[in-house]
Amino acid sequence: MTNNNSNPYFLSKESLGIDLERAFPALEKSMTADIAVIGGGITGVLISYFLAEAGIRTILLEGRMIGDAATGRNTGFILTGTVEHYSRAKALLGAEKAKRLWQITEDNHRIISEIISNEKLKCEYRKNGSLILGISAQEGTELKATYADLIADGFSADYLDEAACTEHLHCDQFTGAVRMQKDGEIHPVKFVQQLAGILAKKGIPIFEHTLVENFSSDETSDAVLIETDRGTVSCAMAILATNAYTAKLQPRLKDKIVPVQGQAFVTEPLDEMIFEEVIYANFGYEYWRQLQNGRFLVGGFRENSGNSVDNESESGNPELIKGLFEYFTSLFPQAKSAQISHAWAGTMGFSQDGIPLLGAVPGSPNVFVCGGYTGHGLGFAGSLGKMAAEMMIDGTSQNSDLFYSQRFAA
Ligand SMILES: Cc1cc2nc3c(=O)[nH]c(=O)nc-3n(C[C@H](O)[C@H](O)[C@H](O)COP(=O)(O)OP(=O)(O)OC[C@H]3O[C@@H](n4cnc5c(N)ncnc54)[C@H](O)[C@@H]3O)c2cc1C
């Protein structure tokens, strides 16, 4: 085990090749913009990108550093779908809604890969597919149904039965799997840092270490005044890309986007390559992949956190990290010799139905929110960033009804 339990691999020198330092200045004077984006994780950076593409005078305000929060602390999977397996999502949400959501996440991957290609980002992107693994008889049954539903609805997937899982993973603990060929992985910090650098070169002002403390805007205002700890920003519209931290700025969203802590660790490299795909197991509670340098990256265990956990703490919980390591190496004993080199936690924003929120915040038609991905921000932020920009510019975007921001009771 590492002694430092807040040492996120993707933010580290070992992973980036450099010490991550402030890349952008702090706000030093009051400014104006057409649209202010608050939060510089993957959501805020992508929204800024689409607004800039449309020629909107945009400003990006980040309280810490670009990619420093959940975006720098995740496992980098770009997955199709929501937190639920497809067959369960169809039962919970209805067939038509589930199919549209899955399509939007497929589009999301295409949008992200086009940005990587067009902007020549070097972010360790691979379209290596995902394996959704069952670990109980119940999950095995659901995955069989999920596969059938995916194929019937025109999505690409393969099914692996127990024997095929054993052969593929050299582990006989799995009850079946669905392989999604179109899924993949990125280095999330390289992605957002490089994209933010491109935006800055295009003249988009980006401010780090600039904490938004308040905004004023109501039903009657046609402008938004943003107060930061460094100065004010006057703009026509603003968007909260603050995910787990949204309720601090808009308390009416307190139980609509709820902070939930997830643990993760990375090991020293192992010569043997065990996994090709990114792996999402136990209904998404545990997930892992092997980086191209041989290190294992493993996350999850939120189901074991208990009620006393501080969901906003970014220090990995030593007990949970130990439990996660033991869980992983009980499945793959070959990994036992690999020491943990980095361990950390991150804070995700969960919504009540597992579907993100996008649209105006209650009582402030000129202030939007985009977040609540329920652990799937890389699977949605491309599509939703594009939709957010369209909604703020044109007042509408196809499929925005799925994410209606005021769908939960007050
Ligand atoms: C262990 C773990 C593993 C995960 N694995 C995956 C995965 O493999 N695939 C996947 O799709 N998702 C994964 N996730 C979830 C994913 O990380 C998030 O959904 C995603 O990063 C959300 O991005 P975001 O930009 O909305 O939020 P964040 O990255 O949290 O960004 C929000 C930003 O807003 C800033 N901010 C907040 N308040 C203010 C303020 N008042 N003023 C200024 N700035 C402010 C914060 O500093 C922060 O930088 C994982 C999460 C964790 C914790």
The ligand as an SDF file (V2000), in Angstrom:
LIG
                    3D

 53 58  0  0  0  0  0  0  0  0999 V2000
  -13.0960    6.6520   -8.8400 C   0  0  0  0  0  0  0  0  0  0  0  0
  -13.9150    7.1840   -9.9920 C   0  0  0  0  0  0  0  0  0  0  0  0
  -13.9370    6.5030  -11.1920 C   0  0  0  0  0  0  0  0  0  0  0  0
  -14.7060    6.9720  -12.2530 C   0  0  0  0  0  0  0  0  0  0  0  0
  -14.6170    6.3480  -13.4560 N   0  0  0  0  0  0  0  0  0  0  0  0
  -15.2980    6.8330  -14.5180 C   0  0  0  0  0  0  0  0  0  0  0  0
  -15.1390    6.2590  -15.7980 C   0  0  0  0  0  0  0  0  0  0  0  0
  -14.3180    5.3580  -15.9960 O   0  0  0  0  0  0  0  0  0  0  0  0
  -15.9180    6.7270  -16.8150 N   0  0  0  0  0  0  0  0  0  0  0  0
  -16.8010    7.7530  -16.6080 C   0  0  0  0  0  0  0  0  0  0  0  0
  -17.5170    8.0980  -17.5590 O   0  0  0  0  0  0  0  0  0  0  0  0
  -16.9060    8.3770  -15.4370 N   0  0  0  0  0  0  0  0  0  0  0  0
  -16.1810    7.9520  -14.3800 C   0  0  0  0  0  0  0  0  0  0  0  0
  -16.2630    8.5850  -13.1900 N   0  0  0  0  0  0  0  0  0  0  0  0
  -17.1330    9.7690  -13.0910 C   0  0  0  0  0  0  0  0  0  0  0  0
  -16.4820   10.9750  -13.7890 C   0  0  0  0  0  0  0  0  0  0  0  0
  -15.2440   11.2280  -13.1910 O   0  0  0  0  0  0  0  0  0  0  0  0
  -17.3920   12.1960  -13.6710 C   0  0  0  0  0  0  0  0  0  0  0  0
  -18.6910   11.8800  -14.1130 O   0  0  0  0  0  0  0  0  0  0  0  0
  -16.8650   13.3430  -14.5210 C   0  0  0  0  0  0  0  0  0  0  0  0
  -15.5130   13.5890  -14.2580 O   0  0  0  0  0  0  0  0  0  0  0  0
  -17.6670   14.5900  -14.2490 C   0  0  0  0  0  0  0  0  0  0  0  0
  -17.0150   15.6630  -14.8890 O   0  0  0  0  0  0  0  0  0  0  0  0
  -17.4340   17.1390  -14.5350 P   0  0  0  0  0  0  0  0  0  0  0  0
  -16.6050   18.0460  -15.3470 O   0  0  0  0  0  0  0  0  0  0  0  0
  -18.9140   17.2740  -14.6530 O   0  0  0  0  0  0  0  0  0  0  0  0
  -17.1230   17.2660  -12.9750 O   0  0  0  0  0  0  0  0  0  0  0  0
  -15.6730   17.5590  -12.2180 P   0  0  0  0  0  0  0  0  0  0  0  0
  -14.6030   16.9100  -12.9600 O   0  0  0  0  0  0  0  0  0  0  0  0
  -15.9090   17.2500  -10.8360 O   0  0  0  0  0  0  0  0  0  0  0  0
  -15.5290   19.0970  -12.4890 O   0  0  0  0  0  0  0  0  0  0  0  0
  -16.2920   20.0730  -11.8100 C   0  0  0  0  0  0  0  0  0  0  0  0
  -15.3790   21.2660  -11.6370 C   0  0  0  0  0  0  0  0  0  0  0  0
  -16.1070   22.3620  -11.0980 O   0  0  0  0  0  0  0  0  0  0  0  0
  -15.2310   23.0840  -10.2470 C   0  0  0  0  0  0  0  0  0  0  0  0
  -16.0580   23.8690   -9.3410 N   0  0  0  0  0  0  0  0  0  0  0  0
  -16.9790   23.4160   -8.4730 C   0  0  0  0  0  0  0  0  0  0  0  0
  -17.5450   24.4390   -7.8160 N   0  0  0  0  0  0  0  0  0  0  0  0
  -16.9540   25.5680   -8.3040 C   0  0  0  0  0  0  0  0  0  0  0  0
  -17.1090   26.9520   -8.0200 C   0  0  0  0  0  0  0  0  0  0  0  0
  -17.9820   27.3830   -7.0920 N   0  0  0  0  0  0  0  0  0  0  0  0
  -16.3530   27.8520   -8.6870 N   0  0  0  0  0  0  0  0  0  0  0  0
  -15.4720   27.4370   -9.6310 C   0  0  0  0  0  0  0  0  0  0  0  0
  -15.2800   26.1420   -9.9330 N   0  0  0  0  0  0  0  0  0  0  0  0
  -16.0200   25.2150   -9.2820 C   0  0  0  0  0  0  0  0  0  0  0  0
  -14.4480   21.9790   -9.5430 C   0  0  0  0  0  0  0  0  0  0  0  0
  -13.2430   22.4780   -8.9710 O   0  0  0  0  0  0  0  0  0  0  0  0
  -14.2350   20.9880  -10.6510 C   0  0  0  0  0  0  0  0  0  0  0  0
  -12.9950   21.1500  -11.3060 O   0  0  0  0  0  0  0  0  0  0  0  0
  -15.5000    8.1450  -12.1030 C   0  0  0  0  0  0  0  0  0  0  0  0
  -15.4500    8.8640  -10.9100 C   0  0  0  0  0  0  0  0  0  0  0  0
  -14.6610    8.4000   -9.8620 C   0  0  0  0  0  0  0  0  0  0  0  0
  -14.6140    9.2140   -8.5810 C   0  0  0  0  0  0  0  0  0  0  0  0
  1  2  1  0
  2  3  1  0
  2 52  2  0
  3  4  2  0
  4  5  1  0
  4 50  1  0
  5  6  2  0
  6  7  1  0
  6 13  1  0
  7  8  2  0
  7  9  1  0
  9 10  1  0
 10 11  2  0
 10 12  1  0
 12 13  2  0
 13 14  1  0
 14 15  1  0
 14 50  1  0
 15 16  1  0
 16 17  1  0
 16 18  1  0
 18 19  1  0
 18 20  1  0
 20 21  1  0
 20 22  1  0
 22 23  1  0
 23 24  1  0
 24 25  2  0
 24 26  1  0
 24 27  1  0
 27 28  1  0
 28 29  2  0
 28 30  1  0
 28 31  1  0
 31 32  1  0
 32 33  1  0
 33 34  1  0
 33 48  1  0
 34 35  1  0
 35 36  1  0
 35 46  1  0
 36 37  1  0
 36 45  1  0
 37 38  2  0
 38 39  1  0
 39 40  1  0
 39 45  2  0
 40 41  1  0
 40 42  2  0
 42 43  1  0
 43 44  2  0
 44 45  1  0
 46 47  1  0
 46 48  1  0
 48 49  1  0
 50 51  2  0
 51 52  1  0
 52 53  1  0
M  END
$$$$
